[in-house]
Amino acid sequence: MKQIFLAALVCGILAGCAASAPETTAQQADDATCTAQADAAYNAQNTNLLGRTSQNGLLYAPTNHVFDAQRMGSMSARDNQIQQCEQDGNAGPSVNGVPVVAPHIVQSP
């Protein structure tokens, strides 16, 4: 009885792993654009973290968990930005669901 239950459980789990339809080229382009935007924001905001090394190869290297937490938090923010961009369809920045209008100079005729 246990083996039948386990077999049914394994089949149910594997059924959830069925291959999904491949992404179209437009979706791949949107994903690449979202990733590029998130990478640019990550690099601009974290230049201090990117230039710092963990120095793991030193004999008595101090462990710095604050640095690790900052780096992981920044990477999580980058991943969240990519997911939000993909969900919004690369619509650009928004505040409370309303798209932000790019500032521009209005000239009088």
N, C-alpha and C positions, 0 to 999 in steps of 0.2 A: 504494500500500500504506500509506504514511504517513497519507494522508487518511482511510482507512477506520479505521485504528487511532485517530486523533485523534477521529473522529466517535463511535466506540464509547466512548472515554474520556469525552467530553463527555456522551453519553447516560447513562453510568453515574453521573457526578457529578450530573447533573440528576435522575436517578431517586431519589437520596438526599435531594433537596430537596422531595419530595412533601409536600403539605399534610397535617398531622396533624389528628386530631379536635379540635374546639374544646373548651376547658375548660368544665366544668359550673359552675354558680353556686356550688356548695359549694367547688370547687377555687379559684375566684376569691376567695371569701371567706377561705379559708385563706391564699392568697397575700397578700391585703391585710393579714391579721392578722400574718403573719410579717414583712412589710415594716414595719408599724407598730411591732412589737416591736424590730426591728433598728434602725429610725430612732431610737426612744426611747433605746436603749442607746448608739447612736453619739453622739447629742446630749448625753447625760449624761457620757460619757467624754471628749468632745472639745470642751468649751466653749472651751478655750483656742485650739484650732485654728480654730473657727468664727468667733471674734471677731477673728482676725488677717487682715490683707489682704496680698496678695503685692506690692502697690504697683508694678504693671507700668507704670503711666502716668508715673512719675517719670523725669526726664531721666537721672539716673545711679543708677537703682535697683539696689541690690545683689541679685544672684541668691542665693537661699537654697535650696540643694538639700536641706538637712536638713528644712526645713519641707515641701517637696514630698514627700519620702520618708515623713514622718510622716503627711501627709494621705492619700497613696496607700495606706499600710499600714492606716490606719483604715478607709478605704473598702473595702479587700480583706477585712478582718475583718467588716465589715457584710455584704458580699455572701456570705461564707462562712456567716455566721449565718442569713441568709435561706435559703440552699440547704439547710443542715442542718435548719432548721425545716420546710421543705417535704418533705424526705425522711422526717422523723420523723412527719409528719402533724400538726404543731402540738401535739405531746404535752407540751410544756413542757420545763423544764430536766432534764438527766439527767447522771449521772456514770458513766462506763464502761458506758453502755447501760441503767443502772438509773434509773428516774424518781426525782427528788428530792421528798421529801415536804415540803410547806409546814409550817413550824413553827407550832404552835398551843398554847395554854395548856390543860392538862387540869386540870379542877376536880374536887375530891372532892365526893361528894354530901352 
